[in-house]
Amino acid sequence: MPNQVLIIEPQNELKFKVDFAGLFELGHTTYMQLTNPSEHTVLFKIKTTAPKKYCVRPNSGVLSANSKVDIAITPQPVHVDNTEKHKHKFMVQSVIAPEGKTNIDQVWKEISPDQLMDYKLKCVFETPRGANLNDSGDTAPPAEIAKKRAPVEDAKLLTKDAEGPTQNEAKRKDDEHTPVSPNAKTTSFPKSENLESDLQKATNEVIHLREEESKLRHENLRLKEELLRVHQGGESRMPRGHSYGPEKTEQIALMPWIATAIGMALLGIIIGKFLM
């Protein structure tokens, strides 16, 4: 395999920005420059081990003698797993164009592997804080990060220790000047207990009134049925002029019961709305 005739920048690695969740930064594009310093026309192709993760433009082309081209590599908005980051690589393949050949696709098909010039670059991923991710996907300098954090943590502890006595002294003085009622805590609980007791009594009263209302309704229906039976039996035994006498008497006797039932029903509805 011949040596690579093209000059490739950057030479060893391509850097990409990712967030802490492993997603590529939107709108970030990495560039690679190919330069042909020779006197021959060179064909090139850009290949990657993760074609679904990157958009490469242009991914192939022709470089005339002493010319250059910029390759734009834009990551797709996808997640990159830590286990696969070390597998992301790019390869530049180039070959000197044969004389008289104009069909580039046909040249790539007919070229032998011995004539191809390959050049590989690895991918490096940078977090927003600038901590590079190595090929295994772990943070490269954990010891340096720990060293940087240590002085900050020490300063926070010193500040907290300095503020502690001052805050405690101020709190103690406020407690000395603030009058404390001896019954402050004890009076709040009875109020709460009394309120709960009143609510429970009102609820029980509403339930009792509703039960009484239900009983009165059943009693009213029973009396109506009995009155209807008496009325039907009276029609068969009495003259027509005296058939309504018992019904009126029963209706007068039922009036207090009906009024009591209606009053209890209204009282239950009002108390129920108050509790809701």
C-alpha positions in Angstrom: 0.0 0.0 0.0 1.5 3.3 -1.1 1.9 6.3 1.3 -0.9 8.8 1.5 -0.3 11.5 -1.1 -2.7 14.0 0.5 -2.0 16.3 3.4 -4.8 15.9 6.0 -5.6 18.4 8.7 -6.2 17.6 11.5 -3.6 14.8 11.4 -4.7 12.4 14.1 -8.2 13.1 15.6 -11.5 14.8 15.0 -13.1 16.5 17.9 -16.9 16.6 18.5 -18.9 18.2 21.3 -21.4 16.2 23.4 -23.4 17.0 26.5 -23.4 15.0 29.7 -26.4 13.0 28.4 -24.3 11.7 25.5 -26.1 13.8 22.8 -24.2 15.6 20.1 -24.3 19.4 20.3 -26.7 20.8 17.8 -25.2 23.0 15.1 -21.6 22.0 15.8 -19.6 21.0 12.7 -16.1 19.7 12.5 -14.0 20.4 9.5 -11.2 18.3 7.8 -9.0 19.8 5.1 -7.5 17.7 2.3 -4.6 19.2 0.3 -3.1 17.7 -2.9 0.6 18.9 -3.1 1.4 16.6 -6.0 1.3 17.2 -9.8 -1.3 14.5 -10.3 -5.1 14.4 -10.0 -6.2 12.5 -7.0 -9.6 10.9 -6.2 -10.7 10.7 -2.6 -13.4 9.1 -0.5 -14.4 9.7 3.2 -15.6 6.7 5.1 -16.7 6.2 8.8 -17.4 3.3 11.1 -20.7 5.1 12.2 -22.3 6.4 8.9 -25.7 6.9 10.6 -24.2 9.2 13.2 -22.5 11.7 10.9 -23.3 13.7 7.7 -20.1 14.2 5.6 -20.1 16.8 2.8 -18.5 16.2 0.4 -17.9 12.5 1.0 -16.0 12.0 -2.3 -14.5 14.0 -5.0 -11.6 14.9 -7.3 -8.6 17.0 -6.2 -6.6 18.5 -9.0 -2.9 19.2 -8.7 -1.9 21.7 -5.9 -5.5 22.2 -4.7 -7.4 21.7 -1.5 -10.9 21.0 -0.2 -12.7 21.4 3.1 -14.8 18.4 4.4 -17.7 19.3 6.7 -18.6 16.6 9.2 -21.8 17.3 11.1 -23.0 14.9 13.8 -26.7 13.9 13.8 -28.8 14.7 16.8 -28.6 11.2 18.3 -27.3 9.6 21.5 -23.8 8.1 21.6 -23.3 5.3 24.0 -20.1 5.3 26.0 -19.5 1.7 25.0 -19.3 2.6 21.3 -17.5 5.9 21.4 -14.1 4.2 21.0 -15.4 2.6 17.8 -16.0 5.9 16.0 -13.3 6.5 13.4 -12.9 8.1 10.0 -10.8 7.0 7.1 -9.6 9.0 4.0 -9.1 6.8 0.9 -7.3 8.3 -2.1 -5.9 7.1 -5.4 -4.1 8.8 -8.2 -6.5 9.1 -11.1 -5.5 7.0 -14.2 -4.7 8.8 -17.4 -7.7 9.0 -19.8 -10.3 7.8 -17.2 -13.3 10.1 -16.9 -15.8 7.8 -15.2 -14.9 8.2 -11.5 -17.3 5.5 -10.3 -15.8 3.0 -12.8 -12.3 3.9 -11.5 -13.3 3.1 -7.9 -14.7 -0.3 -9.0 -11.7 -1.3 -11.1 -8.9 0.0 -8.8 -7.0 -2.7 -6.9 -6.6 -2.5 -3.1 -2.8 -2.2 -3.5 -3.3 1.1 -5.2 -5.4 2.6 -2.5 -3.9 5.1 0.0 -5.7 5.0 3.4 -5.4 7.4 6.3 -7.3 6.9 9.6 -8.4 9.4 12.2 -10.0 8.7 15.6 -12.9 10.6 17.2 -12.6 12.5 20.4 -15.6 13.8 22.3 -15.6 16.9 24.4 -18.1 17.7 27.2 -19.4 21.3 27.8 -16.7 21.8 30.5 -14.0 20.8 28.1 -13.2 17.4 29.7 -12.2 15.2 26.8 -13.5 11.7 26.5 -10.9 9.1 25.5 -11.4 6.0 23.4 -13.0 4.0 26.2 -15.5 6.8 26.8 -14.3 7.7 30.3 -13.1 11.2 31.4 -9.4 11.5 30.7 -8.1 13.5 33.8 -10.1 12.5 36.9 -7.2 13.3 39.2 -6.9 16.8 37.8 -10.6 17.4 38.3 -10.4 16.3 41.9 -7.4 18.6 42.5 -9.4 21.5 41.1 -12.4 20.8 43.2 -10.5 20.3 46.5 -9.6 24.0 47.0 -13.2 25.1 46.3 -14.6 22.6 48.8 -12.1 23.7 51.4 -13.1 27.3 50.9 -16.8 26.5 51.3 -16.1 24.7 54.6 -14.0 27.6 55.9 -16.8 30.0 55.0 -19.4 27.9 56.6 -17.4 27.5 59.8 -16.8 31.3 60.0 -20.5 32.1 59.5 -21.7 29.4 61.9 -20.8 31.1 65.3 -22.1 34.5 64.0 -25.4 33.1 63.0 -25.8 31.1 66.2 -25.0 34.2 68.3 -27.5 36.3 66.4 -30.2 33.6 66.8 -29.5 33.3 70.5 -29.9 37.1 71.0 -33.2 37.1 69.0 -34.5 34.3 71.3 -33.6 36.2 74.4 -35.5 39.4 73.2 -38.5 37.5 71.9 -41.2 36.8 74.5 -42.4 33.3 74.5 -45.9 32.5 75.6 -46.0 29.3 77.8 -49.4 28.4 76.4 -48.4 29.0 72.8 -48.0 25.3 71.9 -50.7 23.9 74.2 -53.5 26.2 72.9 -53.1 25.2 69.3 -53.8 21.5 69.8 -57.1 21.9 71.7 -58.4 24.2 69.0 -57.6 21.6 66.4 -59.1 18.9 68.5 -62.3 20.9 69.1 -62.6 21.7 65.4 -62.3 18.0 64.5 -64.8 17.1 67.2 -67.4 19.7 66.0 -67.0 18.5 62.4 -67.5 14.9 63.5 -70.6 15.8 65.5 -72.0 17.8 62.5 -71.3 14.9 60.2 -73.0 12.4 62.5 -76.0 14.8 62.8 -76.3 15.0 59.1 -76.2 11.2 58.8 -78.8 10.9 61.5 -81.1 13.4 59.8 -80.7 11.7 56.4 -81.7 8.4 58.1 -84.7 10.0 59.7 -85.7 11.5 56.3 -85.5 8.1 54.7 -87.7 6.6 57.4 -90.2 9.4 57.0 -90.3 8.9 53.2 -91.0 5.1 53.7 -93.6 5.9 56.3 -95.2 8.4 54.0 -95.3 5.9 51.1 -96.8 3.2 53.5 -99.5 5.6 54.7 -100.4 6.6 51.1 -100.7 3.0 50.1 -102.9 2.3 53.2 -105.0 5.4 52.4 -105.4 4.2 48.9 -106.6 0.8 50.0 -109.1 2.4 52.5 -110.3 4.7 49.7 -110.8 1.8 47.3 -112.7 -0.2 50.0 -114.9 2.7 51.0 -116.1 3.2 47.4 -117.5 -0.4 47.4 -119.3 -0.1 50.8 -120.3 3.6 51.1 -122.3 6.0 49.0 -120.3 8.1 46.6 -121.0 11.4 48.5 -119.2 10.1 51.6 -116.2 8.5 49.8 -113.8 11.4 50.4 -114.4 11.9 54.1 -111.7 9.4 55.4 -109.2 10.6 52.8 -109.4 14.2 54.0 -109.0 13.1 57.6 -105.9 11.0 56.8 -104.4 13.9 54.8 -104.9 16.3 57.8 -103.2 13.7 60.0 -100.3 13.4 57.6 -99.6 17.1 57.3 -97.3 17.4 60.5 -95.3 14.3 59.4 -94.7 15.7 55.9 -93.8 19.1 57.2 -91.3 17.6 59.6 -89.7 15.5 56.8 -89.4 18.5 54.5 -87.7 20.5 57.3 -85.2 17.8 58.2 -84.4 17.3 54.5 -83.7 21.0 54.0 -81.6 21.1 57.2 -79.5 18.1 56.0 -78.9 19.7 52.6 -77.7 23.0 54.2 -75.4 21.3 56.7 -74.0 19.1 53.9 -73.2 22.1 51.7 -71.5 23.8 54.7 -69.3 20.7 55.3 -68.4 20.3 51.6 
